[in-house]
């Protein structure tokens, strides 16, 4: 019988002295005490720690320091306790599994670009340690009789090398399948979320915690102020469905709208077919907006309207840009689940021009449509619609929900601008981060979806493309540059035709 070749880790163990071997044995005894996953998953997680130890050894890190960084107590009780928790979907999330069709899924990406290449062994360990802090993310989507729900998934969540198109659908069909993915590519750590789990605020909390844990494992120390502590117990508020907090009113509205003009250009077979990042000096962008007595969001919206006008052959009609609204600014909350709604900013194509009047109109619409009063009316609409659908069996709910919610595909919007604003990290960690990305998955008919995030002195405006026609991004680039904003363009290859 052929003798089995020893693994790299087994060879590593041979080279240890007795004291070091005892330290390793004690370490994995603690691992066994903290992990009760199925045999295969447990073996894979054990290998994660072996790989991290090998990495540290190859880097010349003393064993006691390596074991201190990999302290098994960081696993907590997550992998030893049975999966008993489950969560009803928040009000915004209930539509997402109902609206999946034709290979489409509401997925968005948040990413951090480090100054050094990602170390996969440490990223995987960081994920093993971090996920317990986000119990509503460590779940799988299940079908109930009336609604989908989230069921705890006790499993090894895997960090994978990125090899595919950003924001592609996540397979949630198998038992214990996860609803997010962690990816790495060169110096980039990305997390892609099925919107059923969270919105941009909750997703960013996870990315920050994961990044902080990864950087800690590389040896960087910080007080981690402003980052959720991996070993802190989650609060009930973090998993709360906050949509019932709307001010009581008899007024409703906000869902149904008329179709908007779409940009021209043949739709691609790949979704998205390209992702472009406009890296801008945050101070230059802010100054350009300030010179026009405008906010950054209003200013960027005006540039998107102008670019959209250049990207359509339609001389008439109306463009409508969807703007997500974070409800936490009206109803302070620590929830990590969805707590965002949206409004639509409209402008007749014939009235789209680079003028003070257009900026004032956009600002006025945003102030009115994204106000607490308007958003509360939409929240009340949500409550009433969900109440009307509560006893409709899930098998019948999908077509009913699409009609009731006014989901006419994405045809009521021409584009989207989701601005996460300024993201902070502890200074010790920020020194090792170049910038951040926020990418929206593309919808069915919109040719582009725009998103924005600012980190340190870099504001990144990202365009997820649905067509190979470059008119929109070319016009947007030119318009911003004409206002004195220097832009570094980074882009993915074209994924399809």
MOWODA-V307212 format. One record per pair of residues at least 6 apart in sequence whose C-alpha atoms are under 8 Angstrom apart, sorted by sequence separation. I is the first residue (numbers start at 1). GAP is how many residues later the second one is. D is the distance in Angstrom with one decimal. If there is no record, write none. Layout:
I/GAP/D, I/GAP/D
//
This chain:
36/6/7.2, 56/6/7.9, 57/6/7.3, 99/6/7.9, 100/6/7.8, 131/6/7.5, 132/6/7.4, 142/6/5.6, 143/6/6.4, 171/6/7.2, 172/6/6.5, 183/6/5.9, 184/6/6.1, 216/6/7.9, 289/6/5.6, 290/6/8.0, 352/6/7.1, 368/6/7.1, 369/6/7.5, 402/6/7.3, 442/6/6.9, 443/6/8.0, 453/6/5.9, 454/6/6.1, 481/6/7.1, 35/7/6.8, 56/7/8.0, 131/7/6.5, 141/7/6.8, 142/7/5.4, 172/7/6.4, 182/7/7.3, 183/7/5.1, 289/7/5.5, 351/7/7.9, 442/7/6.2, 452/7/7.2, 453/7/5.5, 13/8/6.8, 141/8/5.9, 142/8/6.0, 171/8/7.8, 182/8/5.8, 183/8/6.2, 389/8/7.3, 441/8/7.5, 452/8/5.6, 453/8/6.9, 96/9/7.6, 141/9/4.8, 142/9/6.6, 170/9/6.6, 182/9/4.5, 286/9/7.6, 440/9/6.3, 452/9/4.5, 56/10/6.4, 96/10/6.7, 140/10/5.5, 141/10/6.4, 170/10/7.3, 181/10/5.6, 182/10/6.6, 193/10/7.4, 286/10/6.0, 289/10/5.6, 440/10/7.0, 451/10/5.8, 452/10/6.1, 463/10/7.7, 477/10/7.7, 139/11/5.7, 140/11/5.3, 170/11/8.0, 180/11/7.0, 181/11/5.2, 285/11/7.1, 308/11/8.0, 328/11/6.9, 439/11/7.6, 440/11/6.5, 450/11/6.9, 451/11/5.2, 139/12/5.1, 140/12/6.3, 180/12/5.4, 181/12/6.7, 212/12/7.4, 327/12/5.7, 328/12/7.8, 389/12/7.8, 439/12/6.1, 450/12/5.5, 451/12/6.8, 53/13/6.7, 139/13/4.2, 140/13/5.8, 180/13/4.4, 326/13/6.5, 327/13/5.2, 438/13/6.0, 450/13/4.6, 53/14/7.9, 136/14/7.5, 138/14/6.0, 139/14/4.7, 179/14/6.4, 180/14/5.9, 305/14/7.4, 326/14/4.5, 327/14/7.0, 438/14/6.1, 449/14/5.7, 450/14/6.4, 31/15/7.7, 138/15/5.7, 139/15/7.9, 179/15/5.6, 212/15/7.5, 325/15/5.4, 326/15/6.7, 437/15/7.5, 438/15/6.3, 448/15/6.3, 449/15/5.2, 136/16/7.5, 138/16/7.2, 191/16/6.8, 324/16/6.5, 325/16/5.2, 437/16/6.5, 448/16/5.5, 449/16/6.8, 135/17/7.4, 179/17/8.0, 190/17/7.9, 213/17/7.6, 324/17/5.6, 325/17/5.1, 345/17/6.8, 436/17/6.9, 448/17/4.7, 28/18/8.0, 179/18/7.2, 209/18/5.7, 324/18/4.0, 325/18/7.2, 436/18/7.2, 447/18/6.0, 448/18/5.7, 208/19/6.3, 209/19/5.8, 323/19/5.4, 324/19/6.4, 385/19/7.3, 435/19/7.9, 436/19/6.3, 447/19/4.5, 448/19/7.7, 208/20/7.9, 209/20/7.1, 301/20/7.9, 322/20/6.6, 323/20/5.4, 345/20/6.3, 385/20/7.6, 435/20/5.8, 446/20/7.0, 447/20/5.7, 49/21/7.6, 155/21/7.5, 157/21/7.6, 160/21/8.0, 162/21/5.3, 209/21/7.0, 322/21/5.9, 323/21/6.1, 345/21/6.8, 435/21/7.5, 445/21/8.0, 154/22/7.7, 159/22/7.2, 160/22/6.3, 161/22/5.5, 162/22/5.5, 189/22/7.9, 205/22/7.1, 322/22/4.6, 323/22/7.4, 442/22/6.5, 153/23/5.2, 158/23/7.6, 159/23/4.8, 160/23/4.9, 161/23/5.0, 162/23/5.6, 205/23/7.1, 321/23/5.5, 322/23/6.5, 343/23/7.9, 435/23/6.6, 437/23/6.6, 439/23/6.3, 441/23/7.0, 442/23/7.2, 153/24/7.7, 158/24/7.0, 159/24/5.6, 160/24/6.3, 161/24/6.1, 170/24/7.1, 320/24/5.9, 321/24/5.2, 345/24/8.0, 436/24/7.3, 438/24/6.8, 439/24/7.5, 440/24/6.6, 442/24/6.6, 153/25/7.6, 159/25/7.3, 167/25/6.4, 320/25/5.4, 321/25/6.5, 344/25/7.5, 437/25/7.4, 439/25/6.8, 131/26/8.0, 320/26/4.3, 343/26/5.9, 468/26/7.9, 319/27/5.6, 320/27/6.5, 343/27/6.1, 128/28/7.1, 318/28/6.6, 319/28/5.5, 342/28/7.5, 128/29/6.9, 318/29/5.6, 319/29/6.2, 468/29/7.2, 127/30/7.2, 318/30/4.3, 319/30/6.4, 423/30/7.2, 127/31/7.6, 141/31/6.6, 317/31/6.0, 318/31/5.4, 415/31/6.0, 420/31/7.9, 421/31/7.2, 422/31/6.3, 423/31/6.1, 424/31/6.7, 127/32/7.2, 140/32/7.2, 316/32/7.3, 317/32/5.9, 414/32/5.7, 415/32/7.4, 416/32/7.7, 417/32/6.8, 418/32/6.6, 419/32/5.7, 420/32/6.2, 421/32/5.3, 422/32/4.6, 423/32/5.4, 424/32/7.5, 316/33/5.7, 317/33/7.9, 342/33/7.9, 410/33/6.4, 413/33/7.3, 414/33/7.8, 415/33/6.0, 416/33/5.0, 417/33/4.8, 418/33/4.6, 419/33/4.6, 420/33/5.2, 421/33/5.8, 422/33/5.8, 423/33/7.8, 124/34/6.6, 315/34/6.7, 316/34/6.2, 341/34/7.2, 410/34/6.4, 411/34/6.6, 415/34/5.5, 416/34/5.5, 417/34/5.3, 418/34/6.2, 419/34/6.0, 420/34/7.7, 422/34/7.9, 124/35/5.4, 140/35/7.5, 315/35/7.0, 409/35/6.8, 410/35/6.4, 411/35/7.4, 415/35/7.2, 416/35/7.5, 417/35/7.5, 123/36/6.9, 140/36/5.3, 141/36/7.7, 409/36/7.8, 410/36/6.8, 139/37/7.3, 140/37/5.5, 141/37/7.9, 341/37/7.8, 34/38/7.5, 139/38/7.9, 140/38/5.3, 141/38/7.3, 34/39/7.8, 120/39/7.7, 139/39/6.3, 140/39/6.3, 27/40/7.6, 138/40/7.1, 139/40/7.1, 309/40/6.6, 9/41/6.5, 31/41/6.0, 34/41/6.8, 9/42/7.7, 12/42/7.6, 30/42/6.5, 34/42/7.0, 37/42/6.4, 137/42/7.4, 305/42/7.8, 330/42/6.2, 20/43/7.4, 34/43/6.4, 36/43/5.9, 37/43/7.2, 137/43/7.7, 309/43/7.2, 35/44/4.9, 36/44/4.7, 9/45/6.9, 27/45/7.3, 34/45/6.3, 35/45/4.9, 36/45/7.5, 263/45/6.4, 325/45/6.5, 34/46/5.4, 263/46/7.9, 265/46/7.9, 306/46/6.3, 33/47/7.6, 264/47/6.0, 265/47/7.9, 305/47/6.6, 306/47/6.5, 263/48/5.4, 264/48/4.6, 306/48/7.1, 327/48/7.8, 87/49/7.2, 263/49/4.5, 264/49/6.2, 262/50/7.1, 263/50/7.6, 97/51/7.4, 302/52/7.7, 75/53/7.0, 86/53/7.9, 94/53/7.4, 261/53/7.5, 75/54/5.3, 78/54/5.8, 94/54/7.2, 74/55/5.7, 76/56/7.7, 261/56/5.9, 302/56/7.2, 75/57/7.5, 109/57/7.6, 260/57/7.2, 261/57/5.6, 262/57/7.4, 302/57/6.3, 109/58/6.4, 260/58/5.6, 261/58/5.3, 89/59/7.1, 108/59/5.8, 260/59/5.4, 261/59/7.6, 88/60/7.6, 89/60/5.5, 107/60/5.4, 137/60/6.2, 260/60/5.9, 299/60/7.0, 302/60/7.3, 88/61/4.9, 89/61/6.9, 107/61/7.2, 136/61/7.2, 298/61/6.8, 301/61/7.7, 87/62/6.0, 88/62/6.3, 107/62/6.8, 86/63/7.3, 87/63/5.0, 105/63/7.8, 106/63/7.8, 107/63/8.0, 86/64/5.5, 87/64/6.4, 105/64/5.4, 120/64/7.5, 292/64/7.3, 298/64/6.4, 86/65/4.4, 104/65/6.4, 105/65/7.7, 294/65/7.2, 298/65/5.9, 55/66/7.3, 85/66/6.5, 86/66/5.7, 103/66/6.9, 118/66/6.9, 85/67/5.6, 118/67/7.3, 84/68/6.7, 118/68/6.1, 298/68/8.0, 52/69/5.2, 83/69/5.5, 117/69/5.1, 118/69/5.0, 294/69/7.7, 344/69/7.4, 51/70/6.0, 52/70/6.0, 83/70/6.5, 117/70/4.0, 118/70/6.8, 83/71/6.1, 116/71/5.6, 117/71/7.5, 118/71/7.3, 82/72/7.5, 115/72/6.7, 134/72/7.5, 48/73/6.7, 52/73/7.4, 114/73/5.2, 113/74/5.7, 114/74/6.1, 79/75/6.4, 113/75/4.5, 114/75/7.9, 48/76/6.9, 49/76/7.0, 78/76/7.6, 79/76/7.6, 112/76/5.8, 113/76/6.5, 48/77/6.5, 111/77/6.7, 112/77/5.4, 111/78/5.5, 112/78/6.5, 111/79/4.1, 130/79/7.0, 110/80/5.7, 111/80/6.2, 130/80/6.0, 109/81/6.6, 110/81/5.5, 109/82/5.7, 110/82/6.5, 109/83/4.3, 127/83/6.4, 130/83/7.2, 108/84/5.5, 109/84/6.4, 126/84/6.2, 129/84/7.8, 107/85/6.5, 108/85/5.6, 126/85/8.0, 107/86/5.4, 108/86/6.9, 245/86/7.5, 107/87/4.6, 108/87/7.1, 126/87/5.4, 106/88/5.9, 107/88/5.7, 126/88/5.1, 105/89/7.3, 106/89/5.6, 125/89/7.8, 254/89/7.5, 123/91/5.6, 126/91/7.4, 242/91/7.9, 322/91/6.1, 122/92/6.2, 320/92/7.1, 321/92/5.7, 322/92/7.8, 110/93/7.2, 242/93/7.5, 320/93/4.9, 321/93/5.7, 322/93/6.3, 323/93/6.0, 324/93/7.4, 110/94/6.8, 241/94/7.6, 319/94/7.2, 320/94/5.3, 321/94/4.9, 322/94/4.5, 323/94/5.3, 324/94/5.7, 112/95/7.9, 122/95/6.5, 133/95/8.0, 240/95/5.7, 319/95/5.7, 320/95/6.9, 321/95/5.2, 322/95/6.3, 323/95/5.8, 111/96/7.4, 122/96/7.4, 133/96/7.7, 237/96/7.3, 238/96/5.3, 239/96/5.6, 240/96/7.9, 241/96/7.1, 243/96/6.9, 321/96/6.9, 110/97/7.1, 133/97/5.5, 237/97/5.9, 238/97/3.8, 239/97/6.1, 240/97/7.1, 241/97/7.8, 242/97/6.6, 132/98/7.5, 133/98/6.9, 237/98/5.5, 238/98/5.1, 239/98/6.1, 241/98/7.8, 96/99/7.0, 97/99/7.4, 112/99/7.8, 133/99/7.0, 135/99/7.9, 238/99/7.2, 96/100/6.1, 130/100/5.3, 133/100/6.8, 134/100/7.2, 129/101/6.9, 133/101/6.1, 93/102/6.8, 94/102/7.3, 93/103/4.6, 136/103/6.5, 168/103/7.3, 92/104/8.0, 93/104/7.3, 167/105/7.8, 165/106/7.8, 166/106/7.4, 89/107/7.4, 165/107/7.3, 45/111/6.7, 44/112/7.8, 41/114/6.8, 42/114/7.8, 41/115/6.0, 301/116/7.3, 37/117/7.2, 37/118/6.6, 254/120/7.8, 297/122/7.2, 254/123/7.3, 255/123/7.3, 253/124/5.8, 254/124/5.2, 252/125/4.5, 253/125/5.4, 251/126/5.7, 252/126/5.9, 252/127/8.0, 254/127/7.6, 249/128/7.2, 252/128/5.9, 253/128/6.0, 247/129/6.2, 251/129/7.6, 252/129/5.0, 246/130/5.2, 205/131/7.7, 249/131/7.4, 248/132/7.7, 202/133/7.3, 203/133/7.5, 246/133/6.1, 202/134/4.1, 246/134/6.7, 201/135/7.0, 202/135/6.0, 244/135/7.6, 202/136/7.4, 243/136/6.3, 199/137/7.6, 198/138/6.3, 199/138/6.4, 198/139/4.2, 199/139/4.8, 244/139/7.2, 197/140/6.1, 198/140/4.6, 199/140/6.9, 243/140/7.8, 197/141/7.0, 199/141/6.9, 196/142/7.7, 195/143/7.8, 69/147/7.8, 70/147/7.5, 69/148/5.9, 256/149/6.9, 257/149/7.3, 262/149/7.6, 69/150/8.0, 90/150/7.9, 91/150/7.0, 255/150/6.0, 256/150/4.6, 261/150/7.9, 90/151/4.9, 255/151/5.8, 256/151/7.5, 260/151/6.0, 262/151/7.7, 263/151/6.9, 89/152/7.6, 90/152/7.6, 91/152/6.4, 255/152/7.9, 259/152/5.2, 260/152/4.9, 261/152/7.7, 262/152/5.0, 90/153/7.5, 259/153/4.1, 260/153/5.4, 261/153/6.1, 258/154/5.7, 259/154/7.0, 260/154/5.9, 76/155/7.3, 257/155/6.0, 74/156/7.6, 74/157/6.5, 277/160/7.9, 311/160/5.1, 310/161/6.6, 311/161/5.1, 310/162/6.7, 275/164/8.0, 307/164/7.6, 308/164/5.8, 307/165/5.1, 310/165/6.7, 307/166/7.2, 307/167/7.9, 307/168/4.9, 272/169/7.0, 306/169/7.7, 307/169/5.0, 271/170/7.6, 272/170/5.9, 306/170/7.5, 271/171/6.2, 282/172/7.1, 304/172/6.5, 307/172/7.9, 303/173/6.2, 283/174/7.0, 285/174/7.8, 282/175/5.2, 281/176/5.9, 282/176/5.1, 303/176/6.7, 281/177/5.1, 282/177/4.9, 303/177/7.3, 267/178/7.5, 280/178/5.7, 281/178/6.1, 279/179/6.3, 280/179/5.1, 267/180/7.1, 279/180/6.0, 280/180/6.1, 279/181/4.6, 280/181/7.8, 265/182/7.5, 278/182/5.5, 279/182/6.7, 262/183/7.5, 263/183/7.3, 264/183/7.6, 277/183/6.3, 278/183/5.0, 262/184/6.4, 263/184/6.2, 277/184/5.8, 278/184/6.1, 262/185/7.4, 277/185/4.4, 276/186/5.6, 277/186/6.5, 275/187/7.0, 276/187/5.1, 275/188/5.7, 276/188/6.5, 275/189/4.6, 276/189/7.9, 274/190/6.1, 275/190/6.0, 273/191/7.7, 274/191/5.1, 272/192/6.0, 273/192/5.7, 274/192/7.4, 272/193/5.4, 273/193/5.7, 271/194/7.7, 272/194/5.2, 273/194/6.6, 274/194/7.9, 271/195/6.1, 273/195/7.1, 288/195/6.5, 270/196/7.5, 288/196/7.5, 288/197/7.6, 226/198/7.7, 227/198/7.4, 268/198/5.8, 226/199/6.9, 227/199/7.9, 267/199/5.8, 268/199/5.1, 226/200/7.0, 267/200/4.8, 268/200/6.8, 284/200/7.4, 285/200/6.3, 136/201/8.0, 224/201/8.0, 225/201/6.2, 266/201/5.8, 267/201/7.7, 284/201/5.7, 224/202/5.9, 265/202/5.8, 266/202/7.3, 284/202/7.8, 223/203/7.6, 265/203/7.2, 266/203/7.3, 222/204/6.9, 265/204/5.3, 281/204/7.2, 264/205/7.9, 280/205/6.9, 281/205/6.8, 222/206/5.8, 280/206/6.0, 281/206/7.6, 221/207/6.9, 222/207/7.3, 280/207/4.9, 220/208/7.2, 279/208/5.5, 280/208/6.7, 220/209/7.3, 278/209/5.9, 279/209/5.0, 278/210/5.9, 279/210/6.2, 277/211/8.0, 278/211/4.9, 279/211/7.6, 277/212/5.7, 278/212/6.6, 276/213/6.9, 277/213/5.0, 215/214/6.9, 276/214/5.8, 277/214/6.0, 276/215/4.3, 275/216/5.7, 276/216/6.5, 208/217/7.3, 212/217/6.9, 274/217/7.3, 275/217/5.4, 274/218/5.7, 201/219/7.5, 274/219/6.3, 200/220/6.9, 274/220/5.1, 273/221/5.5, 274/221/6.2, 273/222/4.7, 272/223/7.5, 273/223/5.5, 273/224/7.6, 270/225/6.0, 270/226/5.0, 269/227/6.0, 270/227/7.1, 268/228/6.4, 269/228/6.0, 268/229/5.3, 146/244/6.7, 93/245/6.8, 146/245/6.4, 92/246/6.3, 146/246/6.3, 147/246/7.8, 148/246/7.9, 90/247/7.2, 92/247/7.3, 146/247/4.7, 147/247/5.8, 90/248/6.6, 92/248/7.6, 145/248/5.9, 146/248/4.7, 92/249/7.6, 145/249/5.7, 144/250/7.4, 143/251/8.0, 146/251/8.0, 167/272/7.8, 167/273/7.3, 168/273/7.6, 167/274/5.3, 166/275/7.8, 91/291/7.0, 91/292/7.6, 91/295/7.7, 98/299/7.5, 99/299/6.9, 98/300/5.0, 98/303/7.4, 99/303/7.1, 95/306/7.2, 116/316/7.6, 115/317/5.5, 114/318/5.9, 115/318/5.6, 114/319/4.3, 115/319/5.6, 113/320/6.0, 114/320/5.3, 112/321/7.0, 113/321/5.5, 114/321/7.3, 112/322/7.7, 113/322/5.4, 112/323/6.2, 113/323/5.8, 112/324/4.5, 113/324/7.8, 111/325/5.6, 112/325/6.4, 110/326/7.5, 111/326/4.9, 110/327/5.7, 111/327/6.5, 109/328/7.8, 110/328/4.7, 109/329/5.7, 110/329/6.5, 108/330/7.6, 109/330/4.9, 165/330/7.2, 108/331/5.8, 109/331/6.4, 108/332/4.6, 109/332/7.8, 107/333/6.9, 108/333/5.4, 107/334/5.4, 106/335/6.5, 104/339/7.6, 104/340/7.8
//
